[in-house]
Amino acid sequence: MDAEKLDQLKKTLGRFPIGFLWINDQGVIVHANQTMSAYLGGSAAGQQPATLFSLAPRLSLMEWKKIWAQLLETGAHCQDTEFISSEKVLFPVCLHFSVLERQKEKTALVYVENKYRKNRYQDFLRLSAQPEVEGFWEFDFVRKRYTLGGACLGLLGLEGTFQTLDKETLERLLKKKVTAECFSRLKQNVEQAFKEGTPFELKLEFRPPAENRDYVLACEAEQSELSTTRLLARAIYQLSNREQAPLIKVNCAALPRSLIESELFGHEKGAFTGAAQQRKGRFEVAHRGTIFLDEIGEMPLSLQPKLLRVLQDGEFERVGGNKTLKVDVRVIAATNRNLQEMVERGEFREDLYYRLNVFPIYNIPLRERPEDIPVLVRHFVKKYCQQSGKTIGKIAQADINLLLRYDFPGNVRELENLIERAVILTRGNKLNVKDSFAPAQKKNKLNNDSLLSFEDMQREHIIKALERTKWRVTGPRGAARLLGLKDRTLMSKMRRLSIRREDFD
């Protein structure tokens, strides 16, 4: 990877709501994106901890050397460990390593997967539904916020299943509801809990006219979860102050053009044939939450003025209605098309383009970041093994190399589809990648043969010879004789090019 691409990668990942680190062969952190610095208590590059070991106390220099050796051999590695936050609290993470090389200098790119509570929303719903739980109250060490549910909300005059509040809001509400002595004890317990991370119980004595009833609330100090296994849109949503409200996803390319307006903005009863009752649209459902408009470039030109009005004024009318509705919605849009070129061709409104282009995030094509392929392959294998109930424990380096030589015009989605197909076709515990390439992919690969390096061309030629001789290397019927090489010369080349029979069995 040249310097320009590396700088572009750092810029792209700089504000990702996912933690990324760059680590050299000695375990020294040479760069960290903003999310990683902020999450661990830093503020800018240069202020982050100096080494991986200061972040992960359970890792030693010796263990890092083993990880580095594995990285150099396979190009990727995953490691479960624990990070320590700025509040000195340990939380479980999975580190996904891949190798970056620039001017023969190798660095490990690491994305940090926080494994703490993968589905916080469902946890709260389950807790709220338990009849023996009258109320719960949870601290978030990292973001300094409180989540309340059940009876706690009613006693504070709030509605809903659960709500997340900042410290100032919660203290203002409590001051109105509990006695001064109780409020003082509460603050002392909370401060102690933040220091030590220990659970505690406290009897809250509410002021009249609340029912003459005491509630014992089990208050537990916890860290928050940072999901990295879903869409970037979901990561942005989960890290925003709208995470307790809905996330509504709309694929603009999948909706019939005649129904897009009704789907987005709803319709009144009798608005068109088949409209037997009033229906809320996606924007209305997403009120106070987030709406993700995927494939925004497919939005019909005739509907774009109405979308522009929602973005500018937060107003719209249902189809067939004359009542103006107001919504408060965060909009995240994604496209794989060049909207600027569409504007020039008159296929996309210029004013809508500039209204959407507030904070653009450009994702580098997969073909320009091949170091991500081994990590993604392992992730997708794990995902589809869980779905299919299969156990696949081995991915041949030869198959990884095959994927690295393919340019993936369909980007990550194409890779995911390929791996899903490979898992389906696999018999045994070794992933079958070679048979999973579709005809278009095979054609693409052949069309790019002219761009292979001389070393890659040698490797493919030797593998074809070995397959023709059923992996016999020496002797009159061996691959060495077929290639016109000495036996020792062929064996030396096979070692240098990492050609091993077990990778192809």
C-alpha positions as CSV (number, residue, x, y, z in Angstrom):
1,M,0.0,0.0,0.0
2,D,1.5,3.3,-1.1
3,A,1.6,6.4,1.2
4,E,-1.4,8.1,-0.6
5,K,-3.7,5.0,0.0
6,L,-2.5,4.7,3.6
7,D,-3.3,8.3,4.3
8,Q,-6.8,7.9,2.6
9,L,-7.4,4.8,4.8
10,K,-6.5,6.7,8.0
11,K,-8.7,9.6,6.9
12,T,-11.6,7.2,6.1
13,L,-11.3,5.3,9.4
14,G,-10.5,8.5,11.4
15,R,-14.1,9.2,12.4
16,F,-15.6,5.8,12.1
17,P,-17.7,4.9,15.2
18,I,-15.4,1.8,15.5
19,G,-12.1,1.6,17.2
20,F,-9.0,1.2,15.0
21,L,-5.3,1.0,16.0
22,W,-2.0,0.9,14.0
23,I,0.7,-1.1,15.8
24,N,4.3,-1.7,14.9
25,D,6.3,-5.0,15.3
26,Q,7.3,-3.9,18.9
27,G,3.7,-3.5,20.0
28,V,3.9,0.3,20.0
29,I,0.8,2.2,18.9
30,V,1.8,4.5,16.1
31,H,-1.7,5.8,15.3
32,A,-5.3,5.5,16.6
33,N,-8.5,6.9,15.2
34,Q,-10.7,9.3,17.1
35,T,-13.2,6.7,18.3
36,M,-10.4,4.6,19.9
37,S,-8.8,7.6,21.6
38,A,-12.1,8.9,22.9
39,Y,-13.4,5.5,24.0
40,L,-10.3,4.9,26.1
41,G,-10.1,8.4,27.6
42,G,-7.7,10.0,25.1
43,S,-8.4,13.0,22.9
44,A,-6.1,13.0,19.9
45,A,-3.5,11.0,18.2
46,G,-0.3,11.2,20.2
47,Q,-2.2,11.1,23.6
48,Q,-3.3,7.5,23.2
49,P,-1.4,4.8,25.3
50,A,2.1,4.2,24.0
51,T,1.8,0.4,23.7
52,L,-0.7,-2.4,23.1
53,F,0.2,-3.8,26.5
54,S,-0.9,-0.7,28.4
55,L,-4.3,-1.1,26.8
56,A,-4.4,-4.9,27.3
57,P,-2.8,-5.7,30.6
58,R,-3.2,-9.5,30.0
59,L,-1.0,-9.3,26.9
60,S,2.8,-9.5,27.2
61,L,5.6,-8.7,24.8
62,M,6.3,-12.4,24.3
63,E,2.6,-13.0,23.4
64,W,2.7,-10.1,21.0
65,K,5.8,-11.6,19.3
66,K,3.8,-14.8,18.7
67,I,0.9,-12.8,17.3
68,W,3.2,-10.8,15.0
69,A,4.8,-14.0,13.7
70,Q,1.3,-15.4,13.0
71,L,0.4,-12.2,11.2
72,L,3.5,-12.4,8.9
73,E,2.6,-16.0,8.1
74,T,-1.1,-15.7,7.4
75,G,-1.8,-12.0,7.0
76,A,-4.5,-12.0,9.7
77,H,-5.2,-12.9,13.3
78,C,-7.9,-12.7,15.9
79,Q,-7.2,-12.4,19.6
80,D,-9.6,-12.3,22.6
81,T,-8.4,-10.2,25.5
82,E,-9.4,-7.4,27.8
83,F,-8.9,-3.7,27.5
84,I,-8.8,-1.3,30.4
85,S,-10.8,1.9,30.2
86,S,-9.8,5.4,31.5
87,E,-11.9,4.5,34.6
88,K,-9.6,1.5,35.2
89,V,-12.4,-0.9,34.3
90,L,-11.6,-4.1,32.3
91,F,-13.9,-5.0,29.5
92,P,-13.7,-7.9,27.0
93,V,-12.7,-7.3,23.4
94,C,-11.7,-9.2,20.3
95,L,-8.8,-7.8,18.4
96,H,-8.9,-8.3,14.6
97,F,-5.4,-7.9,13.2
98,S,-4.4,-7.5,9.5
99,V,-1.0,-6.5,8.0
100,L,-0.4,-3.2,6.2
101,E,2.8,-2.9,4.2
102,R,4.3,0.4,3.0
103,Q,7.8,0.7,1.5
104,K,8.7,-2.7,3.0
105,E,7.7,-1.5,6.4
106,K,4.9,-3.6,8.0
107,T,2.3,-2.4,10.5
108,A,-0.6,-4.2,12.1
109,L,-4.0,-2.6,11.5
110,V,-6.3,-3.6,14.4
111,Y,-10.0,-3.1,14.7
112,V,-11.3,-3.4,18.2
113,E,-14.6,-5.4,18.7
114,N,-16.2,-4.7,22.1
115,K,-17.8,-8.0,23.1
116,Y,-19.7,-6.5,26.1
117,R,-23.4,-7.1,25.7
118,K,-24.1,-7.6,22.0
119,N,-27.8,-6.7,22.2
120,R,-28.4,-4.1,24.9
121,Y,-31.9,-3.2,23.6
122,Q,-33.1,-6.8,23.9
123,D,-31.5,-7.1,27.4
124,F,-33.5,-4.1,28.6
125,L,-36.8,-5.4,27.1
126,R,-36.3,-8.8,28.7
127,L,-35.5,-7.2,32.1
128,S,-38.5,-5.0,31.9
129,A,-40.8,-7.9,31.1
130,Q,-39.8,-9.9,34.3
131,P,-42.6,-9.6,36.8
132,E,-40.3,-9.8,39.8
133,V,-38.4,-6.7,38.6
134,E,-40.2,-3.6,39.6
135,G,-37.5,-1.2,38.3
136,F,-33.9,-1.2,37.2
137,W,-31.3,1.5,36.9
138,E,-28.0,1.0,35.1
139,F,-24.8,3.1,35.0
140,D,-22.8,3.4,31.8
141,F,-19.2,4.1,32.9
142,V,-17.9,5.0,29.4
143,R,-20.6,7.5,28.3
144,K,-21.5,8.7,31.8
145,R,-25.2,8.0,31.3
146,Y,-28.0,6.2,33.2
147,T,-30.6,3.8,31.8
148,L,-33.8,3.5,33.8
149,G,-36.7,1.1,33.3
150,G,-39.9,-0.2,34.9
151,A,-41.1,1.4,38.1
152,C,-38.2,3.9,38.1
153,L,-39.7,5.7,35.1
154,G,-43.2,6.0,36.7
155,L,-41.8,7.2,40.0
156,L,-39.9,10.0,38.2
157,G,-42.9,11.0,36.0
158,L,-41.4,9.5,32.8
159,E,-43.0,7.2,30.2
160,G,-41.9,4.2,28.2
161,T,-40.2,0.9,28.7
162,F,-36.9,2.4,29.5
163,Q,-35.0,5.7,29.0
164,T,-31.4,6.9,29.0
165,L,-30.6,10.1,30.8
166,D,-27.5,12.2,31.4
167,K,-26.4,12.9,35.0
168,E,-27.8,16.4,35.2
169,T,-31.2,15.5,34.0
170,L,-31.5,12.5,36.4
171,E,-30.3,14.6,39.4
172,R,-32.8,17.4,38.5
173,L,-35.7,14.8,38.5
174,L,-34.6,13.1,41.6
175,K,-34.3,16.4,43.6
176,K,-38.0,16.9,43.0
177,K,-39.1,13.4,43.9
178,V,-36.9,12.2,46.8
179,T,-36.0,13.6,50.3
180,A,-32.9,15.7,50.7
181,E,-31.3,13.1,52.9
182,C,-32.0,10.3,50.5
183,F,-30.6,12.4,47.6
184,S,-27.3,13.0,49.5
185,R,-26.9,9.3,50.2
186,L,-27.7,8.5,46.6
187,K,-24.9,10.8,45.3
188,Q,-22.4,9.3,47.7
189,N,-23.3,5.7,46.6
190,V,-23.1,6.6,42.9
191,E,-19.7,8.3,43.2
192,Q,-18.4,5.3,45.1
193,A,-19.8,2.9,42.5
194,F,-18.1,4.9,39.7
195,K,-14.8,4.6,41.5
196,E,-14.9,0.9,42.4
197,G,-17.4,-0.5,39.9
198,T,-19.3,-2.4,42.6
199,P,-23.1,-3.0,42.8
200,F,-25.0,-1.5,45.7
201,E,-28.6,-1.3,47.0
202,L,-30.3,1.9,48.2
203,K,-33.8,2.5,49.6
204,L,-35.3,5.5,47.9
205,E,-37.7,7.5,50.0
206,F,-40.1,9.4,47.7
207,R,-41.8,12.6,48.7
208,P,-45.6,12.8,49.0
209,P,-48.0,12.5,47.2
210,A,-46.2,9.4,45.9
211,E,-47.6,6.2,47.3
212,N,-46.3,5.4,50.8
213,R,-44.1,2.7,49.4
214,D,-40.3,2.2,49.3
215,Y,-38.6,0.8,46.3
216,V,-35.3,-1.0,46.6
217,L,-33.5,-0.6,43.3
218,A,-30.5,-2.8,42.4
219,C,-28.1,-0.4,40.8
220,E,-25.3,-2.0,38.8
221,A,-22.3,-0.3,37.2
222,E,-21.6,-1.4,33.7
223,Q,-19.8,-0.5,30.5
224,S,-21.6,0.1,27.2
225,E,-21.4,-2.0,24.1
226,L,-19.9,-1.0,20.8
227,S,-21.1,-3.2,18.0
228,T,-18.9,-3.6,15.0
229,T,-20.5,-6.6,13.2
230,R,-23.4,-4.6,11.6
231,L,-23.8,-1.9,9.1
232,L,-21.9,1.4,9.6
233,A,-25.4,3.0,9.8
234,R,-26.3,0.8,12.8
235,A,-22.9,1.7,14.5
236,I,-23.7,5.4,14.1
237,Y,-27.2,4.9,15.4
238,Q,-26.0,2.9,18.5
239,L,-23.5,5.6,19.4
240,S,-25.9,8.5,19.1
241,N,-28.2,10.0,21.6
242,R,-31.1,8.5,19.6
243,E,-30.2,4.8,20.3
244,Q,-33.3,4.2,22.4
245,A,-35.6,5.3,19.6
246,P,-36.3,3.2,16.4
247,L,-33.8,2.6,13.6
248,I,-35.9,2.3,10.4
249,K,-34.1,0.9,7.3
250,V,-35.4,1.6,3.8
251,N,-33.9,0.1,0.6
252,C,-34.9,2.6,-2.0
253,A,-34.0,0.2,-4.8
254,A,-36.2,-2.6,-3.5
255,L,-39.4,-0.7,-3.2
256,P,-41.8,-0.5,-6.2
257,R,-41.7,3.1,-7.6
258,S,-45.5,3.4,-7.4
259,L,-45.4,2.6,-3.6
260,I,-42.3,4.5,-2.4
261,E,-44.2,7.7,-1.5
262,S,-46.7,5.7,0.5
263,E,-44.0,3.6,2.2
264,L,-42.0,6.7,3.3
265,F,-44.8,9.1,4.2
266,G,-47.8,6.9,4.8
267,H,-51.3,7.3,3.3
268,E,-54.9,8.1,4.4
269,K,-57.8,5.7,4.1
270,G,-59.1,5.7,0.5
271,A,-56.1,7.6,-0.9
272,F,-55.8,5.0,-3.7
273,T,-57.2,1.6,-4.6
274,G,-56.4,-0.9,-1.9
275,A,-55.9,1.8,0.8
276,A,-58.5,0.3,3.2
277,Q,-57.1,2.1,6.3
278,Q,-54.8,4.9,7.3
279,R,-51.1,3.8,7.5
280,K,-48.1,5.5,9.0
281,G,-45.0,5.9,6.8
282,R,-41.4,5.1,7.7
283,F,-40.6,8.7,8.6
284,E,-43.5,8.9,11.0
285,V,-42.5,5.6,12.6
286,A,-38.9,6.8,12.9
287,H,-39.9,10.0,14.9
288,R,-37.1,10.9,17.3
289,G,-35.0,8.1,16.0
290,T,-33.0,7.4,12.8
291,I,-34.0,6.4,9.3
292,F,-31.4,4.8,7.0
293,L,-32.1,5.3,3.3
294,D,-30.0,2.7,1.5
295,E,-29.4,3.1,-2.3
296,I,-30.6,6.8,-2.2
297,G,-29.5,7.2,-5.8
298,E,-32.5,5.1,-6.8
299,M,-35.0,7.6,-5.4
300,P,-37.4,8.7,-8.2
301,L,-36.8,12.3,-9.3
302,S,-40.5,13.1,-8.8
303,L,-40.3,12.2,-5.1
304,Q,-37.1,14.0,-4.3
305,P,-38.8,17.4,-3.6
306,K,-40.9,15.8,-0.9
307,L,-37.8,14.2,0.6
308,L,-36.0,17.5,0.5
309,R,-38.8,19.2,2.4
310,V,-38.6,16.6,5.2
311,L,-34.8,17.2,5.5
312,Q,-35.1,20.9,5.6
313,D,-38.3,21.5,7.6
314,G,-39.2,18.1,9.1
315,E,-42.7,18.4,7.5
316,F,-44.7,16.2,5.1
317,E,-48.3,15.1,4.3
318,R,-49.5,11.5,4.0
319,V,-50.6,10.5,0.5
320,G,-54.2,11.6,0.1
321,G,-54.1,13.8,3.2
322,N,-53.9,17.6,3.8
323,K,-52.7,17.6,7.4
324,T,-49.1,18.6,7.8
325,L,-47.1,16.3,10.1
326,K,-43.8,17.2,11.8
327,V,-41.1,14.7,12.6
328,D,-37.7,14.8,14.2
329,V,-35.6,12.3,12.4
330,R,-31.8,11.8,11.8
331,V,-31.3,10.7,8.2
332,I,-28.4,8.4,7.1
333,A,-28.2,7.8,3.4
334,A,-25.9,5.4,1.5
335,T,-25.3,4.9,-2.2
336,N,-22.8,3.1,-4.5
337,R,-23.5,5.6,-7.3
338,N,-21.8,8.9,-8.0
339,L,-24.5,11.4,-7.1
340,Q,-22.5,14.4,-8.4
341,E,-22.5,12.8,-11.9
342,M,-26.2,12.1,-11.6
343,V,-26.8,15.8,-10.7
344,E,-24.9,16.8,-13.9
345,R,-27.0,14.4,-15.9
346,G,-30.2,15.8,-14.4
347,E,-31.0,12.5,-12.6
348,F,-30.7,13.8,-9.1
349,R,-31.7,17.1,-7.6
350,E,-28.7,19.4,-6.8
351,D,-30.3,20.9,-3.7
352,L,-31.2,17.5,-2.3
353,Y,-27.6,16.3,-3.0
354,Y,-26.1,19.2,-1.0
355,R,-28.7,18.7,1.8
356,L,-27.6,15.1,2.1
357,N,-23.9,15.8,1.8
358,V,-23.5,17.2,5.3
359,F,-21.0,14.7,6.6
360,P,-19.9,12.3,3.9
361,I,-18.0,9.1,4.7
362,Y,-16.3,7.5,1.7
363,N,-15.7,3.8,2.1
364,I,-12.6,2.6,0.2
365,P,-13.4,-0.3,-2.3
366,L,-12.5,-3.7,-1.1
367,R,-10.0,-4.1,-4.0
368,E,-8.0,-1.2,-2.5
369,R,-7.8,-2.7,1.0
370,P,-7.1,-6.4,0.4
371,E,-5.6,-6.6,3.9
372,D,-9.3,-6.6,5.2
373,I,-10.2,-9.7,3.1
374,P,-8.8,-12.4,5.6
375,V,-10.5,-10.7,8.5
376,L,-13.8,-10.5,6.7
377,V,-13.6,-14.1,5.4
378,R,-13.2,-15.4,9.0
379,H,-16.1,-13.2,10.2
380,F,-18.5,-14.4,7.4
381,V,-17.5,-18.0,7.9
382,K,-18.3,-17.8,11.6
383,K,-21.6,-16.1,10.8
384,Y,-22.8,-18.6,8.3
385,C,-21.5,-21.6,10.2
386,Q,-23.7,-20.5,13.1
387,Q,-26.7,-20.2,10.8
388,S,-26.2,-23.5,9.1
389,G,-25.0,-25.5,12.2
390,K,-21.7,-26.4,10.5
391,T,-18.2,-26.5,12.0
392,I,-15.5,-25.2,9.6
393,G,-12.2,-24.8,11.4
394,K,-9.8,-24.5,8.5
395,I,-9.3,-21.9,5.7
396,A,-6.5,-22.7,3.4
397,Q,-3.9,-20.0,2.7
398,A,-4.2,-20.9,-1.0
399,D,-7.9,-20.0,-0.9
400,I,-7.1,-16.7,0.9
401,N,-4.6,-16.0,-1.9
402,L,-7.2,-16.8,-4.5
403,L,-9.5,-14.2,-2.9
404,L,-6.7,-11.6,-2.6
405,R,-6.1,-11.9,-6.4
406,Y,-9.8,-11.1,-7.2
407,D,-10.8,-7.5,-7.5
408,F,-14.4,-7.8,-6.1
409,P,-16.4,-5.4,-8.2
410,G,-19.4,-6.0,-5.8
411,N,-17.2,-5.1,-2.8
412,V,-18.0,-6.6,0.6
413,R,-21.5,-7.8,-0.3
414,E,-20.0,-9.9,-3.1
415,L,-17.4,-11.4,-0.7
416,E,-20.1,-12.2,1.8
417,N,-22.3,-13.9,-0.8
418,L,-19.3,-15.9,-2.0
419,I,-18.4,-17.1,1.5
420,E,-22.1,-17.9,2.2
421,R,-22.1,-20.1,-0.9
422,A,-18.8,-21.6,0.1
423,V,-20.1,-22.6,3.5
424,I,-23.1,-24.2,1.9
425,L,-20.9,-26.2,-0.5
426,T,-18.3,-27.2,2.1
427,R,-18.3,-30.9,3.2
428,G,-16.1,-31.4,6.2
429,N,-14.2,-28.8,8.3
430,K,-12.2,-27.1,5.5
431,L,-13.8,-24.2,3.6
432,N,-14.4,-24.9,-0.1
433,V,-13.7,-21.5,-1.8
434,K,-12.6,-22.6,-5.2
435,D,-15.9,-24.2,-6.2
436,S,-17.8,-21.2,-5.0
437,F,-16.7,-18.7,-7.6
438,A,-19.6,-17.9,-10.0
439,P,-19.0,-17.8,-13.8
440,A,-18.8,-14.0,-13.7
441,Q,-16.2,-14.2,-11.0
442,K,-14.1,-16.8,-12.8
443,K,-14.3,-14.6,-15.9
444,N,-13.2,-11.6,-13.9
445,K,-10.3,-13.5,-12.4
446,L,-9.2,-14.7,-15.9
447,N,-9.4,-11.2,-17.3
448,N,-7.1,-10.0,-14.5
449,D,-4.5,-12.7,-15.1
450,S,-2.4,-10.3,-17.2
451,L,-2.1,-8.1,-14.1
452,L,-0.7,-10.9,-11.9
453,S,2.8,-10.5,-10.6
454,F,5.5,-12.8,-12.0
455,E,5.6,-14.6,-8.7
456,D,1.8,-15.2,-8.7
457,M,2.0,-16.5,-12.3
458,Q,4.7,-18.9,-11.3
459,R,2.7,-20.1,-8.3
460,E,-0.4,-20.8,-10.5
461,H,1.6,-22.6,-13.1
462,I,3.3,-24.9,-10.5
463,I,-0.1,-25.6,-8.9
464,K,-1.6,-26.6,-12.3
465,A,1.3,-29.0,-12.9
466,L,1.0,-30.5,-9.4
467,E,-2.7,-31.0,-9.9
468,R,-2.1,-32.7,-13.2
469,T,0.4,-35.1,-11.7
470,K,-1.8,-35.7,-8.6
471,W,0.8,-33.9,-6.5
472,R,3.7,-36.1,-7.4
473,V,6.8,-33.9,-7.3
474,T,9.7,-36.1,-8.3
475,G,10.2,-39.1,-10.6
476,P,9.5,-39.6,-14.3
477,R,5.8,-38.8,-13.8
478,G,6.3,-35.9,-11.4
479,A,5.6,-32.2,-11.8
480,A,9.3,-31.3,-11.8
481,R,9.8,-33.4,-15.0
482,L,6.6,-31.9,-16.5
483,L,7.9,-28.3,-15.8
484,G,11.5,-29.1,-17.0
485,L,12.9,-28.4,-13.5
486,K,15.2,-30.3,-11.2
487,D,13.5,-31.9,-8.3
488,R,15.3,-29.8,-5.7
489,T,14.6,-26.6,-7.7
490,L,10.8,-27.3,-7.7
491,M,10.7,-28.1,-4.0
492,S,12.6,-24.9,-3.3
493,K,10.1,-22.9,-5.3
494,M,7.2,-24.6,-3.6
495,R,8.6,-23.6,-0.1
496,R,9.2,-20.1,-1.2
497,L,5.7,-19.7,-2.7
498,S,4.0,-21.4,0.3
499,I,2.6,-24.2,-1.9
500,R,1.6,-27.1,0.4
501,R,-0.5,-30.1,-0.6
502,E,-2.6,-30.0,2.6
503,D,-3.9,-26.6,1.6
504,F,-5.6,-28.1,-1.5
505,D,-6.9,-31.4,0.0
